[in-house]
Amino acid sequence: MTANTDGWWTAEVASAKTGSDYGYVLDGQGPYPDPRSPWQPSGVHGLSRSVDQDAFGWTDATLAGASPWFSGDL
C-alpha cells in the first residue's frame, strides 16, 4: 500500500472486481475488515466487499437536501 498526502493508504489490485471480498493482514495476523469499507456483508468482523460507486443508478438528482446549518434556535 502507498500513503497519500491526505493520510489515506491506497492499493491497486488488478485481479479485484466489484463484489470481491478482501481484508488486511497486519504483522501476520488477520485478515481484518477494512474499517472504511461501505459494505461488510458478513458483519463488522467479516471480510469487506468491494463496491463500484459509479454503478449505482442515483435517482435523486433534483433533491434539494437540508441546509448544512441548523436553522433552529440553540
PDB file of N, CA, C and O in Angstrom:
ATOM      1  N   MET A   1       0.839  -1.176   0.000  1.00  0.00           N
ATOM      2  CA  MET A   1       0.000   0.000   0.000  1.00  0.00           C
ATOM      3  C   MET A   1       0.884   1.239   0.000  1.00  0.00           C
ATOM      4  O   MET A   1       2.040   1.214   0.422  1.00  0.00           O
ATOM      5  N   THR A   2       0.291   2.326  -0.492  1.00  0.00           N
ATOM      6  CA  THR A   2       1.011   3.586  -0.601  1.00  0.00           C
ATOM      7  C   THR A   2       0.248   4.664   0.159  1.00  0.00           C
ATOM      8  O   THR A   2      -0.970   4.786   0.027  1.00  0.00           O
ATOM      9  N   ALA A   3       0.972   5.443   0.952  1.00  0.00           N
ATOM     10  CA  ALA A   3       0.341   6.532   1.700  1.00  0.00           C
ATOM     11  C   ALA A   3       0.104   7.722   0.784  1.00  0.00           C
ATOM     12  O   ALA A   3       0.995   8.128   0.037  1.00  0.00           O
ATOM     13  N   ASN A   4      -1.101   8.279   0.844  1.00  0.00           N
ATOM     14  CA  ASN A   4      -1.412   9.510   0.123  1.00  0.00           C
ATOM     15  C   ASN A   4      -1.040  10.701   0.985  1.00  0.00           C
ATOM     16  O   ASN A   4      -0.792  10.551   2.181  1.00  0.00           O
ATOM     17  N   THR A   5      -1.001  11.875   0.389  1.00  0.00           N
ATOM     18  CA  THR A   5      -0.651  13.078   1.133  1.00  0.00           C
ATOM     19  C   THR A   5      -1.739  13.474   2.124  1.00  0.00           C
ATOM     20  O   THR A   5      -1.472  14.210   3.074  1.00  0.00           O
ATOM     21  N   ASP A   6      -2.977  12.988   1.910  1.00  0.00           N
ATOM     22  CA  ASP A   6      -4.068  13.342   2.821  1.00  0.00           C
ATOM     23  C   ASP A   6      -4.254  12.343   3.956  1.00  0.00           C
ATOM     24  O   ASP A   6      -5.226  12.436   4.706  1.00  0.00           O
ATOM     25  N   GLY A   7      -3.332  11.383   4.094  1.00  0.00           N
ATOM     26  CA  GLY A   7      -3.373  10.452   5.209  1.00  0.00           C
ATOM     27  C   GLY A   7      -4.009   9.102   4.924  1.00  0.00           C
ATOM     28  O   GLY A   7      -3.941   8.212   5.773  1.00  0.00           O
ATOM     29  N   TRP A   8      -4.626   8.915   3.760  1.00  0.00           N
ATOM     30  CA  TRP A   8      -5.222   7.632   3.401  1.00  0.00           C
ATOM     31  C   TRP A   8      -4.191   6.749   2.725  1.00  0.00           C
ATOM     32  O   TRP A   8      -3.260   7.249   2.095  1.00  0.00           O
ATOM     33  N   TRP A   9      -4.349   5.443   2.851  1.00  0.00           N
ATOM     34  CA  TRP A   9      -3.498   4.468   2.187  1.00  0.00           C
ATOM     35  C   TRP A   9      -4.287   3.836   1.049  1.00  0.00           C
ATOM     36  O   TRP A   9      -5.474   3.549   1.201  1.00  0.00           O
ATOM     37  N   THR A  10      -3.633   3.617  -0.094  1.00  0.00           N
ATOM     38  CA  THR A  10      -4.320   3.037  -1.246  1.00  0.00           C
ATOM     39  C   THR A  10      -3.498   1.909  -1.842  1.00  0.00           C
ATOM     40  O   THR A  10      -2.290   1.802  -1.626  1.00  0.00           O
ATOM     41  N   ALA A  11      -4.200   1.063  -2.605  1.00  0.00           N
ATOM     42  CA  ALA A  11      -3.536  -0.023  -3.325  1.00  0.00           C
ATOM     43  C   ALA A  11      -4.360  -0.341  -4.559  1.00  0.00           C
ATOM     44  O   ALA A  11      -5.589  -0.310  -4.505  1.00  0.00           O
ATOM     45  N   GLU A  12      -3.715  -0.642  -5.649  1.00  0.00           N
ATOM     46  CA  GLU A  12      -4.373  -1.095  -6.862  1.00  0.00           C
ATOM     47  C   GLU A  12      -4.184  -2.602  -6.941  1.00  0.00           C
ATOM     48  O   GLU A  12      -3.056  -3.092  -6.879  1.00  0.00           O
ATOM     49  N   VAL A  13      -5.277  -3.338  -7.077  1.00  0.00           N
ATOM     50  CA  VAL A  13      -5.223  -4.791  -7.172  1.00  0.00           C
ATOM     51  C   VAL A  13      -5.884  -5.177  -8.493  1.00  0.00           C
ATOM     52  O   VAL A  13      -7.108  -5.129  -8.619  1.00  0.00           O
ATOM     53  N   ALA A  14      -5.071  -5.556  -9.472  1.00  0.00           N
ATOM     54  CA  ALA A  14      -5.564  -5.817 -10.820  1.00  0.00           C
ATOM     55  C   ALA A  14      -6.631  -6.911 -10.865  1.00  0.00           C
ATOM     56  O   ALA A  14      -7.536  -6.851 -11.697  1.00  0.00           O
ATOM     57  N   SER A  15      -6.540  -7.889 -10.000  1.00  0.00           N
ATOM     58  CA  SER A  15      -7.492  -9.003 -10.037  1.00  0.00           C
ATOM     59  C   SER A  15      -8.803  -8.703  -9.308  1.00  0.00           C
ATOM     60  O   SER A  15      -9.746  -9.488  -9.401  1.00  0.00           O
ATOM     61  N   ALA A  16      -8.881  -7.584  -8.586  1.00  0.00           N
ATOM     62  CA  ALA A  16     -10.091  -7.245  -7.836  1.00  0.00           C
ATOM     63  C   ALA A  16     -11.187  -6.780  -8.785  1.00  0.00           C
ATOM     64  O   ALA A  16     -10.938  -6.040  -9.737  1.00  0.00           O
ATOM     65  N   LYS A  17     -12.398  -7.229  -8.505  1.00  0.00           N
ATOM     66  CA  LYS A  17     -13.563  -6.833  -9.281  1.00  0.00           C
ATOM     67  C   LYS A  17     -14.647  -6.385  -8.311  1.00  0.00           C
ATOM     68  O   LYS A  17     -14.551  -6.638  -7.110  1.00  0.00           O
ATOM     69  N   THR A  18     -15.671  -5.725  -8.822  1.00  0.00           N
ATOM     70  CA  THR A  18     -16.805  -5.370  -7.986  1.00  0.00           C
ATOM     71  C   THR A  18     -17.373  -6.642  -7.369  1.00  0.00           C
ATOM     72  O   THR A  18     -17.626  -7.623  -8.068  1.00  0.00           O
ATOM     73  N   GLY A  19     -17.564  -6.618  -6.089  1.00  0.00           N
ATOM     74  CA  GLY A  19     -18.079  -7.780  -5.384  1.00  0.00           C
ATOM     75  C   GLY A  19     -17.004  -8.686  -4.815  1.00  0.00           C
ATOM     76  O   GLY A  19     -17.321  -9.695  -4.185  1.00  0.00           O
ATOM     77  N   SER A  20     -15.732  -8.345  -5.024  1.00  0.00           N
ATOM     78  CA  SER A  20     -14.633  -9.141  -4.458  1.00  0.00           C
ATOM     79  C   SER A  20     -14.546  -8.911  -2.955  1.00  0.00           C
ATOM     80  O   SER A  20     -14.627  -7.774  -2.490  1.00  0.00           O
ATOM     81  N   ASP A  21     -14.380  -9.991  -2.200  1.00  0.00           N
ATOM     82  CA  ASP A  21     -14.155  -9.876  -0.763  1.00  0.00           C
ATOM     83  C   ASP A  21     -12.674  -9.635  -0.512  1.00  0.00           C
ATOM     84  O   ASP A  21     -11.818 -10.170  -1.215  1.00  0.00           O
ATOM     85  N   TYR A  22     -12.383  -8.821   0.501  1.00  0.00           N
ATOM     86  CA  TYR A  22     -10.984  -8.535   0.819  1.00  0.00           C
ATOM     87  C   TYR A  22     -10.838  -8.206   2.298  1.00  0.00           C
ATOM     88  O   TYR A  22     -11.809  -7.883   2.981  1.00  0.00           O
ATOM     89  N   GLY A  23      -9.605  -8.296   2.772  1.00  0.00           N
ATOM     90  CA  GLY A  23      -9.272  -7.932   4.139  1.00  0.00           C
ATOM     91  C   GLY A  23      -7.792  -7.601   4.203  1.00  0.00           C
ATOM     92  O   GLY A  23      -7.062  -7.777   3.227  1.00  0.00           O
ATOM     93  N   TYR A  24      -7.367  -7.132   5.332  1.00  0.00           N
ATOM     94  CA  TYR A  24      -5.969  -6.760   5.544  1.00  0.00           C
ATOM     95  C   TYR A  24      -5.287  -7.745   6.472  1.00  0.00           C
ATOM     96  O   TYR A  24      -5.876  -8.193   7.456  1.00  0.00           O
ATOM     97  N   VAL A  25      -4.044  -8.082   6.159  1.00  0.00           N
ATOM     98  CA  VAL A  25      -3.203  -8.899   7.026  1.00  0.00           C
ATOM     99  C   VAL A  25      -2.133  -7.971   7.572  1.00  0.00           C
ATOM    100  O   VAL A  25      -1.369  -7.380   6.808  1.00  0.00           O
ATOM    101  N   LEU A  26      -2.075  -7.840   8.896  1.00  0.00           N
ATOM    102  CA  LEU A  26      -1.124  -6.948   9.558  1.00  0.00           C
ATOM    103  C   LEU A  26      -0.220  -7.752  10.471  1.00  0.00           C
ATOM    104  O   LEU A  26      -0.686  -8.429  11.387  1.00  0.00           O
ATOM    105  N   ASP A  27       1.074  -7.672  10.215  1.00  0.00           N
ATOM    106  CA  ASP A  27       2.059  -8.393  11.024  1.00  0.00           C
ATOM    107  C   ASP A  27       1.726  -9.880  11.138  1.00  0.00           C
ATOM    108  O   ASP A  27       1.905 -10.484  12.196  1.00  0.00           O
ATOM    109  N   GLY A  28       1.243 -10.462  10.046  1.00  0.00           N
ATOM    110  CA  GLY A  28       0.937 -11.885  10.015  1.00  0.00           C
ATOM    111  C   GLY A  28      -0.385 -12.265  10.655  1.00  0.00           C
ATOM    112  O   GLY A  28      -0.717 -13.449  10.710  1.00  0.00           O
ATOM    113  N   GLN A  29      -1.140 -11.308  11.135  1.00  0.00           N
ATOM    114  CA  GLN A  29      -2.436 -11.556  11.769  1.00  0.00           C
ATOM    115  C   GLN A  29      -3.557 -11.081  10.845  1.00  0.00           C
ATOM    116  O   GLN A  29      -3.390 -10.113  10.103  1.00  0.00           O
ATOM    117  N   GLY A  30      -4.678 -11.755  10.894  1.00  0.00           N
ATOM    118  CA  GLY A  30      -5.815 -11.335  10.089  1.00  0.00           C
ATOM    119  C   GLY A  30      -6.296 -12.481   9.224  1.00  0.00           C
ATOM    120  O   GLY A  30      -5.904 -13.624   9.460  1.00  0.00           O
ATOM    121  N   PRO A  31      -7.112 -12.225   8.255  1.00  0.00           N
ATOM    122  CA  PRO A  31      -7.424 -10.913   7.681  1.00  0.00           C
ATOM    123  C   PRO A  31      -8.426 -10.134   8.527  1.00  0.00           C
ATOM    124  O   PRO A  31      -9.294 -10.699   9.192  1.00  0.00           O
ATOM    125  N   TYR A  32      -8.268  -8.809   8.472  1.00  0.00           N
ATOM    126  CA  TYR A  32      -9.158  -7.889   9.157  1.00  0.00           C
ATOM    127  C   TYR A  32      -9.977  -7.122   8.115  1.00  0.00           C
ATOM    128  O   TYR A  32      -9.488  -6.856   7.017  1.00  0.00           O
ATOM    129  N   PRO A  33     -11.229  -6.765   8.457  1.00  0.00           N
ATOM    130  CA  PRO A  33     -12.023  -5.979   7.521  1.00  0.00           C
ATOM    131  C   PRO A  33     -11.481  -4.558   7.390  1.00  0.00           C
ATOM    132  O   PRO A  33     -10.775  -4.058   8.266  1.00  0.00           O
ATOM    133  N   ASP A  34     -11.825  -3.938   6.299  1.00  0.00           N
ATOM    134  CA  ASP A  34     -11.456  -2.550   6.037  1.00  0.00           C
ATOM    135  C   ASP A  34     -12.360  -1.648   6.874  1.00  0.00           C
ATOM    136  O   ASP A  34     -13.574  -1.662   6.668  1.00  0.00           O
ATOM    137  N   PRO A  35     -11.821  -0.867   7.807  1.00  0.00           N
ATOM    138  CA  PRO A  35     -12.673  -0.035   8.662  1.00  0.00           C
ATOM    139  C   PRO A  35     -13.395   1.073   7.895  1.00  0.00           C
ATOM    140  O   PRO A  35     -14.348   1.656   8.411  1.00  0.00           O
ATOM    141  N   ARG A  36     -12.962   1.366   6.690  1.00  0.00           N
ATOM    142  CA  ARG A  36     -13.596   2.414   5.873  1.00  0.00           C
ATOM    143  C   ARG A  36     -14.509   1.820   4.801  1.00  0.00           C
ATOM    144  O   ARG A  36     -15.078   2.559   3.998  1.00  0.00           O
ATOM    145  N   SER A  37     -14.649   0.535   4.780  1.00  0.00           N
ATOM    146  CA  SER A  37     -15.448  -0.146   3.768  1.00  0.00           C
ATOM    147  C   SER A  37     -16.924   0.216   3.855  1.00  0.00           C
ATOM    148  O   SER A  37     -17.487   0.241   4.950  1.00  0.00           O
ATOM    149  N   PRO A  38     -17.570   0.499   2.705  1.00  0.00           N
ATOM    150  CA  PRO A  38     -19.006   0.771   2.740  1.00  0.00           C
ATOM    151  C   PRO A  38     -19.858  -0.501   2.786  1.00  0.00           C
ATOM    152  O   PRO A  38     -21.070  -0.423   2.988  1.00  0.00           O
ATOM    153  N   TRP A  39     -19.234  -1.676   2.598  1.00  0.00           N
ATOM    154  CA  TRP A  39     -20.022  -2.906   2.567  1.00  0.00           C
ATOM    155  C   TRP A  39     -19.275  -4.027   3.281  1.00  0.00           C
ATOM    156  O   TRP A  39     -18.196  -4.435   2.851  1.00  0.00           O
ATOM    157  N   GLN A  40     -19.841  -4.510   4.346  1.00  0.00           N
ATOM    158  CA  GLN A  40     -19.310  -5.644   5.089  1.00  0.00           C
ATOM    159  C   GLN A  40     -20.456  -6.643   5.270  1.00  0.00           C
ATOM    160  O   GLN A  40     -21.085  -6.690   6.327  1.00  0.00           O
ATOM    161  N   PRO A  41     -20.724  -7.450   4.217  1.00  0.00           N
ATOM    162  CA  PRO A  41     -21.905  -8.311   4.218  1.00  0.00           C
ATOM    163  C   PRO A  41     -21.910  -9.381   5.304  1.00  0.00           C
ATOM    164  O   PRO A  41     -22.974  -9.906   5.635  1.00  0.00           O
ATOM    165  N   SER A  42     -20.772  -9.712   5.856  1.00  0.00           N
ATOM    166  CA  SER A  42     -20.704 -10.734   6.908  1.00  0.00           C
ATOM    167  C   SER A  42     -20.567 -10.118   8.294  1.00  0.00           C
ATOM    168  O   SER A  42     -20.200 -10.805   9.246  1.00  0.00           O
ATOM    169  N   GLY A  43     -20.860  -8.828   8.410  1.00  0.00           N
ATOM    170  CA  GLY A  43     -20.763  -8.150   9.694  1.00  0.00           C
ATOM    171  C   GLY A  43     -19.425  -7.470   9.891  1.00  0.00           C
ATOM    172  O   GLY A  43     -18.541  -7.553   9.038  1.00  0.00           O
ATOM    173  N   VAL A  44     -19.281  -6.802  11.016  1.00  0.00           N
ATOM    174  CA  VAL A  44     -18.093  -5.977  11.276  1.00  0.00           C
ATOM    175  C   VAL A  44     -16.809  -6.782  11.450  1.00  0.00           C
ATOM    176  O   VAL A  44     -15.719  -6.217  11.367  1.00  0.00           O
ATOM    177  N   HIS A  45     -16.914  -8.087  11.688  1.00  0.00           N
ATOM    178  CA  HIS A  45     -15.715  -8.912  11.850  1.00  0.00           C
ATOM    179  C   HIS A  45     -15.410  -9.741  10.609  1.00  0.00           C
ATOM    180  O   HIS A  45     -14.391 -10.429  10.563  1.00  0.00           O
ATOM    181  N   GLY A  46     -16.281  -9.684   9.601  1.00  0.00           N
ATOM    182  CA  GLY A  46     -16.081 -10.430   8.360  1.00  0.00           C
ATOM    183  C   GLY A  46     -15.316  -9.614   7.340  1.00  0.00           C
ATOM    184  O   GLY A  46     -14.992  -8.450   7.574  1.00  0.00           O
ATOM    185  N   LEU A  47     -15.032 -10.227   6.216  1.00  0.00           N
ATOM    186  CA  LEU A  47     -14.317  -9.532   5.147  1.00  0.00           C
ATOM    187  C   LEU A  47     -15.156  -8.402   4.572  1.00  0.00           C
ATOM    188  O   LEU A  47     -16.385  -8.436   4.624  1.00  0.00           O
ATOM    189  N   SER A  48     -14.487  -7.411   4.030  1.00  0.00           N
ATOM    190  CA  SER A  48     -15.148  -6.317   3.330  1.00  0.00           C
ATOM    191  C   SER A  48     -15.388  -6.747   1.890  1.00  0.00           C
ATOM    192  O   SER A  48     -14.753  -7.682   1.403  1.00  0.00           O
ATOM    193  N   ARG A  49     -16.313  -6.057   1.201  1.00  0.00           N
ATOM    194  CA  ARG A  49     -16.599  -6.376  -0.199  1.00  0.00           C
ATOM    195  C   ARG A  49     -16.490  -5.097  -1.013  1.00  0.00           C
ATOM    196  O   ARG A  49     -17.009  -4.053  -0.618  1.00  0.00           O
ATOM    197  N   SER A  50     -15.809  -5.185  -2.157  1.00  0.00           N
ATOM    198  CA  SER A  50     -15.617  -4.011  -3.000  1.00  0.00           C
ATOM    199  C   SER A  50     -16.920  -3.590  -3.656  1.00  0.00           C
ATOM    200  O   SER A  50     -17.775  -4.419  -3.966  1.00  0.00           O
ATOM    201  N   VAL A  51     -17.054  -2.290  -3.861  1.00  0.00           N
ATOM    202  CA  VAL A  51     -18.268  -1.691  -4.402  1.00  0.00           C
ATOM    203  C   VAL A  51     -17.888  -0.749  -5.536  1.00  0.00           C
ATOM    204  O   VAL A  51     -16.905  -0.016  -5.430  1.00  0.00           O
ATOM    205  N   ASP A  52     -18.659  -0.761  -6.619  1.00  0.00           N
ATOM    206  CA  ASP A  52     -18.485   0.210  -7.699  1.00  0.00           C
ATOM    207  C   ASP A  52     -19.491   1.328  -7.465  1.00  0.00           C
ATOM    208  O   ASP A  52     -20.661   1.199  -7.825  1.00  0.00           O
ATOM    209  N   GLN A  53     -19.043   2.416  -6.870  1.00  0.00           N
ATOM    210  CA  GLN A  53     -19.939   3.524  -6.537  1.00  0.00           C
ATOM    211  C   GLN A  53     -20.573   4.141  -7.782  1.00  0.00           C
ATOM    212  O   GLN A  53     -21.689   4.657  -7.716  1.00  0.00           O
ATOM    213  N   ASP A  54     -19.873   4.093  -8.916  1.00  0.00           N
ATOM    214  CA  ASP A  54     -20.397   4.683 -10.144  1.00  0.00           C
ATOM    215  C   ASP A  54     -21.485   3.833 -10.788  1.00  0.00           C
ATOM    216  O   ASP A  54     -22.202   4.323 -11.660  1.00  0.00           O
ATOM    217  N   ALA A  55     -21.627   2.585 -10.386  1.00  0.00           N
ATOM    218  CA  ALA A  55     -22.616   1.694 -10.996  1.00  0.00           C
ATOM    219  C   ALA A  55     -24.015   1.892 -10.411  1.00  0.00           C
ATOM    220  O   ALA A  55     -24.994   1.411 -10.981  1.00  0.00           O
ATOM    221  N   PHE A  56     -24.119   2.591  -9.286  1.00  0.00           N
ATOM    222  CA  PHE A  56     -25.421   2.792  -8.657  1.00  0.00           C
ATOM    223  C   PHE A  56     -26.213   3.824  -9.439  1.00  0.00           C
ATOM    224  O   PHE A  56     -25.693   4.894  -9.753  1.00  0.00           O
ATOM    225  N   GLY A  57     -27.462   3.519  -9.757  1.00  0.00           N
ATOM    226  CA  GLY A  57     -28.316   4.429 -10.512  1.00  0.00           C
ATOM    227  C   GLY A  57     -29.007   5.432  -9.606  1.00  0.00           C
ATOM    228  O   GLY A  57     -30.123   5.196  -9.144  1.00  0.00           O
ATOM    229  N   TRP A  58     -28.341   6.554  -9.352  1.00  0.00           N
ATOM    230  CA  TRP A  58     -28.914   7.569  -8.475  1.00  0.00           C
ATOM    231  C   TRP A  58     -30.170   8.159  -9.115  1.00  0.00           C
ATOM    232  O   TRP A  58     -30.186   8.441 -10.314  1.00  0.00           O
ATOM    233  N   THR A  59     -31.205   8.340  -8.328  1.00  0.00           N
ATOM    234  CA  THR A  59     -32.469   8.870  -8.845  1.00  0.00           C
ATOM    235  C   THR A  59     -32.899  10.142  -8.122  1.00  0.00           C
ATOM    236  O   THR A  59     -34.027  10.599  -8.306  1.00  0.00           O
ATOM    237  N   ASP A  60     -32.040  10.710  -7.321  1.00  0.00           N
ATOM    238  CA  ASP A  60     -32.400  11.871  -6.521  1.00  0.00           C
ATOM    239  C   ASP A  60     -31.656  13.137  -6.933  1.00  0.00           C
ATOM    240  O   ASP A  60     -31.342  13.973  -6.086  1.00  0.00           O
ATOM    241  N   ALA A  61     -31.372  13.286  -8.225  1.00  0.00           N
ATOM    242  CA  ALA A  61     -30.593  14.431  -8.705  1.00  0.00           C
ATOM    243  C   ALA A  61     -31.270  15.764  -8.400  1.00  0.00           C
ATOM    244  O   ALA A  61     -30.591  16.785  -8.289  1.00  0.00           O
ATOM    245  N   THR A  62     -32.591  15.773  -8.264  1.00  0.00           N
ATOM    246  CA  THR A  62     -33.291  17.029  -8.003  1.00  0.00           C
ATOM    247  C   THR A  62     -33.552  17.273  -6.529  1.00  0.00           C
ATOM    248  O   THR A  62     -34.160  18.284  -6.177  1.00  0.00           O
ATOM    249  N   LEU A  63     -33.118  16.393  -5.672  1.00  0.00           N
ATOM    250  CA  LEU A  63     -33.315  16.555  -4.238  1.00  0.00           C
ATOM    251  C   LEU A  63     -32.542  17.765  -3.747  1.00  0.00           C
ATOM    252  O   LEU A  63     -31.327  17.847  -3.925  1.00  0.00           O
ATOM    253  N   ALA A  64     -33.242  18.699  -3.132  1.00  0.00           N
ATOM    254  CA  ALA A  64     -32.597  19.932  -2.667  1.00  0.00           C
ATOM    255  C   ALA A  64     -31.753  19.685  -1.426  1.00  0.00           C
ATOM    256  O   ALA A  64     -30.719  20.329  -1.244  1.00  0.00           O
ATOM    257  N   GLY A  65     -32.173  18.776  -0.585  1.00  0.00           N
ATOM    258  CA  GLY A  65     -31.405  18.482   0.624  1.00  0.00           C
ATOM    259  C   GLY A  65     -31.646  19.504   1.711  1.00  0.00           C
ATOM    260  O   GLY A  65     -32.267  20.544   1.492  1.00  0.00           O
ATOM    261  N   ALA A  66     -31.151  19.191   2.861  1.00  0.00           N
ATOM    262  CA  ALA A  66     -31.302  20.068   4.017  1.00  0.00           C
ATOM    263  C   ALA A  66     -30.113  21.017   4.103  1.00  0.00           C
ATOM    264  O   ALA A  66     -29.030  20.731   3.592  1.00  0.00           O
ATOM    265  N   SER A  67     -30.330  22.116   4.737  1.00  0.00           N
ATOM    266  CA  SER A  67     -29.259  23.081   4.965  1.00  0.00           C
ATOM    267  C   SER A  67     -28.196  22.432   5.848  1.00  0.00           C
ATOM    268  O   SER A  67     -28.540  21.726   6.796  1.00  0.00           O
ATOM    269  N   PRO A  68     -26.921  22.654   5.561  1.00  0.00           N
ATOM    270  CA  PRO A  68     -25.892  22.091   6.427  1.00  0.00           C
ATOM    271  C   PRO A  68     -25.838  22.765   7.792  1.00  0.00           C
ATOM    272  O   PRO A  68     -25.183  22.261   8.705  1.00  0.00           O
ATOM    273  N   TRP A  69     -26.509  23.883   7.939  1.00  0.00           N
ATOM    274  CA  TRP A  69     -26.520  24.618   9.207  1.00  0.00           C
ATOM    275  C   TRP A  69     -27.861  24.406   9.876  1.00  0.00           C
ATOM    276  O   TRP A  69     -28.905  24.461   9.225  1.00  0.00           O
ATOM    277  N   PHE A  70     -27.834  24.169  11.151  1.00  0.00           N
ATOM    278  CA  PHE A  70     -29.056  24.007  11.917  1.00  0.00           C
ATOM    279  C   PHE A  70     -29.817  25.329  11.905  1.00  0.00           C
ATOM    280  O   PHE A  70     -29.253  26.374  12.228  1.00  0.00           O
ATOM    281  N   SER A  71     -31.096  25.286  11.533  1.00  0.00           N
ATOM    282  CA  SER A  71     -31.857  26.529  11.411  1.00  0.00           C
ATOM    283  C   SER A  71     -32.656  26.868  12.661  1.00  0.00           C
ATOM    284  O   SER A  71     -33.317  27.906  12.702  1.00  0.00           O
ATOM    285  N   GLY A  72     -32.611  26.026  13.668  1.00  0.00           N
ATOM    286  CA  GLY A  72     -33.351  26.285  14.898  1.00  0.00           C
ATOM    287  C   GLY A  72     -32.553  27.116  15.879  1.00  0.00           C
ATOM    288  O   GLY A  72     -31.357  27.346  15.697  1.00  0.00           O
ATOM    289  N   ASP A  73     -33.219  27.554  16.901  1.00  0.00           N
ATOM    290  CA  ASP A  73     -32.546  28.321  17.955  1.00  0.00           C
ATOM    291  C   ASP A  73     -31.793  27.374  18.882  1.00  0.00           C
ATOM    292  O   ASP A  73     -32.279  26.286  19.193  1.00  0.00           O
ATOM    293  N   LEU A  74     -30.642  27.776  19.309  1.00  0.00           N
ATOM    294  CA  LEU A  74     -29.862  26.985  20.246  1.00  0.00           C
ATOM    295  C   LEU A  74     -29.961  27.549  21.629  1.00  0.00           C
ATOM    296  O   LEU A  74     -29.363  27.008  22.560  1.00  0.00           O
TER     297      LEU A  74
END
